[in-house]
Amino acid sequence: MPETASTTRASDALLPSLAPLLHEWLPRQRWFAGKGRRVTGFTLEAATELLPLDGTGPGLLHLLVRVEQPGRPAGTPADCYQLLLGVRTQLPPRLAPALIGRIRQGPLAGRAVYEGLRDPRLAGLLYERLRAPGRTGPLRFHATTALPPALAPRVLDAEQSNSSLVYGDSYILKIFRRVSPGANPDLELPLALSRAGCARVPAPVAWFESGAATLGVLQPYLRDSRDGWRLALDALADGREFATEARALGRATAEVHLALADALPTRRLRRSETEHLAAAMDRRLHAAAQAVPALLPYVPGLRAVFAAAGDAPGAGALQRIHGDLHLGQTLRGSDGGWAVIDFEGEPAKPLDERRSPQPTVRDVAGMLRSFDYAARTHRPWNADWAARCRAAYCTGYAEVSGADPRTDPALLRAYETDKAVYEVVYEARHRPDWLPVPMSAIERLATSP
C-alpha cells in the first residue's frame, strides 16, 4: 500500500491541527514518559496512512512524533512516540471512550480523532499488514511464518510503558510507544534465542519498523499461562511454599543466560569496569539520599557495599541479559514450565545502555528483589518465605549454569543494593505505604557482613 497524497499534507498541515488535541491527550497516557513536565511542542518524524483518510470509512494514521519538553539534558533528542490514530467523520458510541478530540482546522477539520488501537477494524488492519510483509511508506513489515487470517483483536489494559493487542488468543503484538533508533532488545534477544533453540522465550513471528527503530513485535500468546507475580501472591495467600517453583525459575533463568551467551558476543569484565559500575551506583545512592532522607543513616554501610564491588577483581563475564527481570516478567504454563518475556529492559534507560553487555548477576538481583516484594504483600510480612525462595532460586540457577551467584557475592550484593536504592526513591514518590519493602532490604544490606 503506497503512501497517499495526504501523508504529505500531514507534515504541512495535519500535525499543527492535531497539536491542541495531543497537548491534552498525550500526558494522560500511561505510556507517556514525560509526566510532570510541560509539553512545549511537537516535531513530525514520519507520517503514514495505513488506511486512507479520505475515504468514507475510518482512516488509520501512523505517526512518529517528537515531543518537546523542558529539562532534558543538553544534546539529547526529544522523546519520539509512536501514535496510531483513527479518523472518522462520525464516531460510533462504542468508540466514545477512545476519543481524543475533533480537529478544528486543516485538511481534516471537523473529523473525530481517536486511539486507533481501540477500533477492532483498525487493529485488525495492523495484523493484516503483518501477514503481508513489505513496505507501506517508511514502514517495513516482516514475518517469519505464515499467519492465519482474520483473528479478532482485543487490547490488553495491563501495559504501562507500551501497548499490547491479543489476536484470537493466538498472538500478542507489543507496540512500542517511545521509540529510539536501533534494534529493540525485545525483538533482538528473542530472535537470537529462537535461533539458538531456546524454548524458554516465545519466538517473534512478525514485526514492523521504521528506519532503524523497532516499532512492534508479534509473538505467540501463551494463553494458558500465569505470570510469576500472581502465582507467588496466590501461594502466600494460601499459606503455601513457593521454593520449588523458585528453584525451577532459577533453572529457566540460567538456561536463558547460557543461550544468550552462545548466541551473542561475550567478553571478560575488566577491573576498571567494576570500578565504573560501583562509582555509578555510589552516585545514584548520593542522589537518592538527598531525595529520601530515610536513607541517610544507611549511607555509610551502602557505600561500603559498592566499594567492595569496585575492589573485586574483574573475573566475571559480560553478556546480553534480560535487563529488567522480576516475577512479572515470567510465565508458568499449564505443564509447569517457565517462560521469560519482555526483554525490552528498563524503558527509562537509553537504548544503547539496554543493549550493552552486562553481568548476569544483575538479572539475578532483580529476581531476588521481586521475592521480597511478593512476601511483603502478605500480612504479617513473611520474610522467611522470601528467604527460602531466594535461596531456592539461586540453587536452581547454579544447577544449570554451574556457578552459584552467592559464591561471588560482592557484585550480586551491589546490584541488589542498587536496585533497592532505586525502589526507595520510587516508593517514596509514588507509593509511600510500600516504602518499608525496600527499606527493609536497605537495612539488611547495609548492616549484614
Wavefront OBJ file of the C-alpha trace (Angstrom):
o trace
v 0.000 0.000 0.000
v 1.726 3.238 -1.081
v 1.688 6.469 0.821
v -1.179 8.698 -0.212
v -1.152 12.391 -1.024
v -2.497 13.359 2.366
v 0.563 11.776 4.015
v 2.498 14.735 2.620
v -0.204 17.102 3.816
v 0.296 15.732 7.343
v 3.746 17.265 7.611
v 2.496 20.656 6.478
v -0.951 20.969 8.000
v -2.160 17.911 9.870
v 0.298 17.910 12.752
v -0.322 21.583 13.626
v -4.042 20.861 13.569
v -3.532 17.842 15.852
v -1.263 19.679 18.303
v -4.024 21.116 20.550
v -5.513 17.622 20.921
v -2.147 15.974 21.604
v -1.230 18.592 24.209
v -4.213 17.424 26.263
v -4.214 13.722 25.461
v -0.585 12.610 25.497
v 0.310 13.478 29.122
v -2.658 11.413 30.343
v -1.445 8.190 28.709
v 0.144 5.603 30.976
v 2.962 5.046 28.493
v 3.898 8.733 28.272
v 7.308 9.050 29.940
v 7.361 12.828 30.321
v 4.750 13.206 33.047
v 5.216 16.215 35.261
v 6.976 18.242 32.552
v 5.274 20.755 30.295
v 4.838 19.867 26.612
v 6.123 22.792 24.555
v 5.797 21.485 21.001
v 5.868 18.651 18.502
v 8.057 17.683 15.563
v 6.889 15.199 12.959
v 9.384 12.428 12.169
v 7.151 10.369 9.860
v 3.507 10.101 8.859
v 1.924 7.194 7.013
v -1.664 6.404 6.128
v -2.192 2.729 6.809
v -5.814 3.233 5.766
v -6.649 6.292 3.628
v -8.060 9.261 5.490
v -10.093 10.493 2.523
v -12.482 7.535 2.335
v -15.977 7.309 3.741
v -14.921 4.766 6.355
v -12.356 5.093 9.146
v -8.792 6.072 8.315
v -5.673 4.989 10.191
v -2.783 7.416 10.507
v 0.584 6.220 11.801
v 2.739 8.978 13.296
v 6.206 9.182 14.769
v 6.224 12.436 16.739
v 8.934 14.044 18.846
v 7.552 15.724 21.945
v 9.445 18.786 23.087
v 9.668 19.244 26.863
v 11.985 21.344 29.044
v 14.500 19.746 31.343
v 16.138 17.164 29.086
v 19.969 17.007 29.070
v 21.715 19.191 26.535
v 22.415 17.447 23.268
v 19.831 14.712 23.729
v 16.915 14.500 21.288
v 13.334 14.883 22.404
v 11.424 11.669 23.066
v 9.851 10.147 19.969
v 6.439 8.477 20.323
v 4.538 6.133 18.053
v 0.885 7.053 17.599
v -1.809 5.133 15.711
v -4.721 7.494 15.242
v -8.122 6.594 13.899
v -10.008 9.238 11.955
v -13.794 9.183 11.372
v -16.474 11.660 10.391
v -18.800 10.158 12.992
v -17.512 8.194 15.968
v -19.725 5.223 16.945
v -20.847 5.212 20.599
v -18.793 2.075 21.302
v -15.610 4.040 20.469
v -16.519 7.114 22.535
v -14.005 6.219 25.313
v -11.225 6.249 22.692
v -11.958 9.796 21.512
v -9.015 12.192 21.522
v -10.954 15.120 20.086
v -12.241 16.784 16.928
v -9.911 18.590 14.554
v -10.862 22.265 14.294
v -8.741 23.258 11.299
v -6.643 21.872 8.482
v -7.363 19.188 5.866
v -9.399 17.018 8.251
v -11.321 19.775 10.016
v -14.444 18.510 11.734
v -13.381 14.870 11.901
v -13.012 12.872 15.098
v -9.557 11.613 16.041
v -9.291 8.664 18.408
v -6.980 5.931 19.713
v -6.863 3.626 16.710
v -5.928 0.501 18.631
v -9.332 0.598 20.341
v -11.078 0.150 16.993
v -11.245 -3.582 16.113
v -11.315 -2.757 12.397
v -8.107 -0.713 12.590
v -6.376 -3.115 14.982
v -7.258 -5.929 12.590
v -5.748 -3.969 9.705
v -2.438 -3.770 11.563
v -2.414 -7.560 11.917
v -3.183 -7.987 8.221
v -0.193 -5.804 7.322
v 1.998 -8.087 9.431
v 0.589 -11.057 7.498
v 1.720 -9.434 4.237
v 5.396 -8.433 4.635
v 6.559 -5.429 2.664
v 6.633 -1.641 2.796
v 3.998 0.973 3.438
v 5.725 4.314 3.040
v 8.590 4.380 5.578
v 7.169 1.379 7.475
v 8.577 -2.094 6.828
v 6.696 -5.243 7.841
v 8.397 -8.628 8.357
v 7.154 -12.150 9.126
v 8.977 -15.421 9.768
v 5.983 -17.680 9.191
v 2.570 -17.719 7.534
v -0.060 -16.257 9.856
v -3.750 -17.232 9.894
v -6.195 -14.593 8.634
v -8.899 -12.638 10.398
v -8.056 -13.061 14.079
v -10.206 -10.874 16.325
v -8.170 -8.256 18.239
v -8.505 -7.081 21.816
v -6.441 -4.567 23.759
v -4.643 -5.585 26.938
v -5.025 -2.858 29.555
v -2.232 -4.050 31.860
v 0.608 -2.448 29.871
v 2.221 0.723 31.186
v 5.193 1.684 29.020
v 3.823 0.146 25.802
v 0.551 -1.086 24.304
v -0.376 -4.694 23.530
v -3.029 -6.351 21.380
v -4.031 -10.016 21.503
v -5.262 -11.583 18.273
v -7.621 -14.501 18.683
v -5.797 -15.771 21.788
v -3.059 -16.926 19.381
v -0.663 -13.982 19.141
v 0.249 -10.890 21.102
v 1.503 -7.724 19.439
v 3.545 -5.358 21.581
v 3.620 -1.818 20.192
v 6.493 0.270 21.494
v 5.273 3.741 22.321
v 8.559 5.541 22.972
v 10.935 4.575 20.187
v 14.645 5.067 19.559
v 16.926 4.255 16.630
v 18.331 0.750 16.872
v 17.018 -2.766 17.325
v 14.781 -3.062 20.365
v 16.060 -5.829 22.681
v 12.519 -7.222 22.863
v 12.957 -8.219 19.212
v 16.703 -8.709 19.058
v 17.098 -11.077 22.007
v 14.074 -13.358 21.429
v 15.160 -13.730 17.780
v 18.665 -14.699 18.896
v 17.278 -17.137 21.480
v 14.980 -18.684 18.891
v 17.892 -19.256 16.534
v 19.816 -20.808 19.431
v 16.962 -23.244 20.075
v 15.995 -21.827 23.481
v 12.369 -22.746 24.176
v 12.059 -20.554 27.282
v 11.166 -17.444 25.268
v 8.306 -17.083 22.743
v 9.889 -16.579 19.321
v 8.876 -13.487 17.301
v 6.789 -14.397 14.256
v 6.439 -10.869 12.794
v 7.470 -7.288 13.457
v 7.479 -3.841 11.893
v 9.957 -0.994 11.909
v 10.807 2.412 10.505
v 14.385 3.260 9.661
v 16.457 1.629 12.385
v 13.693 1.755 15.013
v 11.682 -1.302 16.020
v 8.007 -0.351 16.297
v 6.181 -3.562 17.193
v 6.722 -7.308 17.710
v 4.219 -10.161 17.266
v 4.790 -13.335 19.317
v 2.762 -16.403 20.295
v 0.331 -15.654 23.110
v 0.761 -18.084 25.996
v -2.923 -18.032 26.912
v -2.834 -20.962 29.356
v -0.021 -19.481 31.438
v 0.016 -17.275 34.535
v 2.635 -14.727 35.492
v 5.037 -15.449 38.306
v 3.963 -12.463 40.366
v 0.350 -13.616 40.561
v 1.418 -17.192 41.290
v 3.650 -16.030 44.138
v 0.874 -13.908 45.636
v -1.548 -16.839 45.421
v 0.942 -19.082 47.214
v 1.334 -16.538 50.008
v -2.407 -16.089 50.350
v -2.885 -19.862 50.573
v -0.023 -20.327 53.037
v 1.928 -22.419 50.523
v 5.636 -22.588 49.906
v 6.977 -21.353 46.574
v 10.530 -22.663 46.804
v 10.005 -25.482 44.282
v 8.684 -23.011 41.718
v 11.507 -20.576 42.543
v 14.111 -23.283 42.007
v 12.634 -24.147 38.606
v 12.571 -20.445 37.740
v 16.260 -20.190 38.632
v 16.970 -23.056 36.250
v 14.985 -21.335 33.495
v 16.861 -18.069 34.039
v 20.199 -19.847 33.744
v 19.067 -21.556 30.534
v 18.257 -18.178 29.019
v 21.587 -16.711 30.110
v 23.545 -19.632 28.686
v 21.650 -19.430 25.391
v 22.293 -15.682 25.146
v 25.998 -16.274 25.807
v 26.063 -18.846 22.999
v 24.105 -16.702 20.544
v 25.697 -13.284 21.076
v 29.186 -11.960 21.868
v 30.560 -12.066 25.402
v 33.723 -10.717 26.980
v 35.503 -10.584 30.298
v 34.625 -7.952 32.871
v 37.645 -5.715 33.442
v 38.640 -4.345 36.828
v 38.208 -0.791 35.550
v 34.637 -1.650 34.600
v 33.754 -2.921 38.068
v 35.137 0.331 39.454
v 32.988 2.276 36.980
v 29.868 0.273 37.911
v 30.473 0.813 41.608
v 31.079 4.544 41.148
v 27.823 4.913 39.214
v 25.939 3.086 41.974
v 27.526 5.359 44.567
v 26.410 8.450 42.636
v 22.846 7.131 42.446
v 22.915 6.497 46.193
v 24.024 10.073 46.868
v 21.175 11.477 44.771
v 18.656 9.105 46.364
v 19.689 10.055 49.897
v 19.109 13.717 49.065
v 15.618 12.859 47.820
v 14.681 10.428 50.619
v 16.254 11.337 53.983
v 15.280 7.944 55.426
v 18.293 6.558 53.544
v 20.818 8.823 55.273
v 21.578 6.594 58.327
v 22.417 3.707 55.999
v 24.619 5.558 53.515
v 27.978 4.520 55.057
v 27.043 0.832 55.019
v 25.653 1.024 51.493
v 28.723 2.822 50.203
v 30.815 0.019 51.674
v 28.789 -2.485 49.635
v 29.553 -0.575 46.439
v 33.209 -0.132 47.383
v 33.567 -3.889 47.902
v 32.172 -4.470 44.404
v 34.580 -1.920 42.949
v 37.524 -3.606 44.678
v 36.557 -7.071 43.432
v 38.791 -8.492 40.700
v 37.297 -8.261 37.223
v 36.922 -12.007 36.858
v 33.359 -12.239 35.658
v 31.853 -12.087 32.194
v 29.744 -9.522 30.389
v 26.981 -10.674 28.066
v 23.488 -9.739 26.938
v 20.909 -10.200 29.696
v 17.212 -9.592 30.250
v 17.831 -6.259 31.954
v 14.582 -5.901 33.928
v 13.932 -9.358 35.346
v 11.291 -9.876 38.031
v 8.383 -12.213 38.719
v 6.052 -10.211 36.498
v 8.313 -10.918 33.500
v 7.833 -14.677 33.785
v 5.007 -17.013 32.789
v 4.347 -20.536 34.044
v 2.462 -22.795 31.658
v -0.086 -25.467 32.451
v 2.743 -28.020 32.136
v 4.656 -26.295 34.943
v 7.365 -24.931 32.653
v 8.581 -21.351 32.973
v 8.885 -18.842 30.131
v 10.660 -15.474 30.257
v 9.141 -12.480 28.449
v 9.572 -8.723 27.913
v 13.251 -8.322 27.018
v 12.965 -4.594 26.417
v 14.952 -3.767 29.560
v 14.169 -0.743 31.701
v 12.338 1.573 29.253
v 13.535 4.716 31.028
v 17.167 3.923 30.198
v 18.774 4.790 26.846
v 18.580 2.059 24.217
v 22.368 1.830 23.873
v 22.670 1.134 27.590
v 19.940 -1.521 27.469
v 21.713 -3.258 24.578
v 25.136 -3.279 26.244
v 26.627 -6.498 27.712
v 26.237 -6.696 31.482
v 26.900 -9.159 34.326
v 24.257 -11.878 34.648
v 24.012 -11.198 38.381
v 22.064 -8.059 37.549
v 19.147 -10.229 36.413
v 19.545 -12.464 39.460
v 19.470 -9.447 41.778
v 16.268 -8.204 40.142
v 14.534 -11.509 40.812
v 15.764 -11.638 44.400
v 14.228 -8.233 44.995
v 10.955 -9.437 43.446
v 10.632 -12.247 46.001
v 10.970 -9.664 48.768
v 8.206 -7.589 47.217
v 5.883 -10.544 46.912
v 6.447 -11.533 50.539
v 5.658 -8.014 51.718
v 2.128 -8.226 50.282
v 1.339 -10.822 52.967
v 0.211 -9.780 56.430
v 2.110 -10.350 58.624
v 5.179 -9.921 56.441
v 6.573 -13.366 55.611
v 10.291 -12.598 55.383
v 11.273 -16.260 55.837
v 9.151 -17.206 52.807
v 11.125 -14.738 50.709
v 14.455 -16.013 52.058
v 13.580 -19.584 51.115
v 12.526 -18.506 47.625
v 15.702 -16.520 47.155
v 17.860 -19.447 48.217
v 15.947 -21.906 46.024
v 16.195 -19.596 43.023
v 19.974 -19.340 43.360
v 20.235 -23.115 43.838
v 18.266 -23.746 40.642
v 20.363 -21.222 38.773
v 23.561 -22.946 39.909
v 22.270 -26.370 38.878
v 22.141 -25.262 35.242
v 24.850 -22.609 34.984
v 27.429 -24.399 37.132
v 28.028 -21.188 39.094
v 26.091 -20.208 42.211
v 25.601 -16.410 42.265
v 26.089 -16.489 46.040
v 29.677 -17.803 45.844
v 30.959 -14.467 44.488
v 28.698 -12.118 46.424
v 30.266 -8.678 46.008
v 28.751 -7.750 42.648
v 25.453 -9.542 43.304
v 25.046 -7.690 46.589
v 25.932 -4.393 44.919
v 23.312 -4.882 42.202
v 20.694 -5.862 44.765
v 21.586 -2.784 46.817
v 21.439 -0.524 43.773
v 18.016 -1.912 42.925
v 16.773 -1.375 46.484
v 18.002 2.233 46.433
v 16.055 2.822 43.231
v 12.981 1.225 44.816
v 13.221 3.526 47.839
v 13.048 6.615 45.627
v 10.211 5.188 43.549
v 8.086 4.183 46.535
v 8.708 7.450 48.368
v 7.389 9.343 45.339
v 4.565 7.088 44.197
v 3.558 4.592 46.926
v 4.684 5.743 50.372
v 2.852 2.855 52.024
v 5.240 0.480 50.240
v 8.409 2.254 51.387
v 9.053 -0.316 54.162
v 9.617 -3.021 51.498
v 12.846 -1.630 50.049
v 13.841 -0.049 53.360
v 13.901 -3.490 54.983
v 16.318 -4.598 52.269
v 18.376 -1.433 52.741
v 18.755 -2.186 56.454
v 19.758 -5.810 55.754
v 22.242 -4.945 53.021
v 23.824 -2.028 54.900
v 24.349 -3.886 58.166
v 24.941 -7.563 57.368
v 28.524 -8.733 56.890
l 1 2 3 4 5 6 7 8 9 10 11 12 13 14 15 16 17 18 19 20 21 22 23 24 25 26 27 28 29 30 31 32 33 34 35 36 37 38 39 40 41 42 43 44 45 46 47 48 49 50 51 52 53 54 55 56 57 58 59 60 61 62 63 64 65 66 67 68 69 70 71 72 73 74 75 76 77 78 79 80 81 82 83 84 85 86 87 88 89 90 91 92 93 94 95 96 97 98 99 100 101 102 103 104 105 106 107 108 109 110 111 112 113 114 115 116 117 118 119 120 121 122 123 124 125 126 127 128 129 130 131 132 133 134 135 136 137 138 139 140 141 142 143 144 145 146 147 148 149 150 151 152 153 154 155 156 157 158 159 160 161 162 163 164 165 166 167 168 169 170 171 172 173 174 175 176 177 178 179 180 181 182 183 184 185 186 187 188 189 190 191 192 193 194 195 196 197 198 199 200 201 202 203 204 205 206 207 208 209 210 211 212 213 214 215 216 217 218 219 220 221 222 223 224 225 226 227 228 229 230 231 232 233 234 235 236 237 238 239 240 241 242 243 244 245 246 247 248 249 250 251 252 253 254 255 256 257 258 259 260 261 262 263 264 265 266 267 268 269 270 271 272 273 274 275 276 277 278 279 280 281 282 283 284 285 286 287 288 289 290 291 292 293 294 295 296 297 298 299 300 301 302 303 304 305 306 307 308 309 310 311 312 313 314 315 316 317 318 319 320 321 322 323 324 325 326 327 328 329 330 331 332 333 334 335 336 337 338 339 340 341 342 343 344 345 346 347 348 349 350 351 352 353 354 355 356 357 358 359 360 361 362 363 364 365 366 367 368 369 370 371 372 373 374 375 376 377 378 379 380 381 382 383 384 385 386 387 388 389 390 391 392 393 394 395 396 397 398 399 400 401 402 403 404 405 406 407 408 409 410 411 412 413 414 415 416 417 418 419 420 421 422 423 424 425 426 427 428 429 430 431 432 433 434 435 436 437 438 439 440 441 442 443 444 445 446 447 448 449
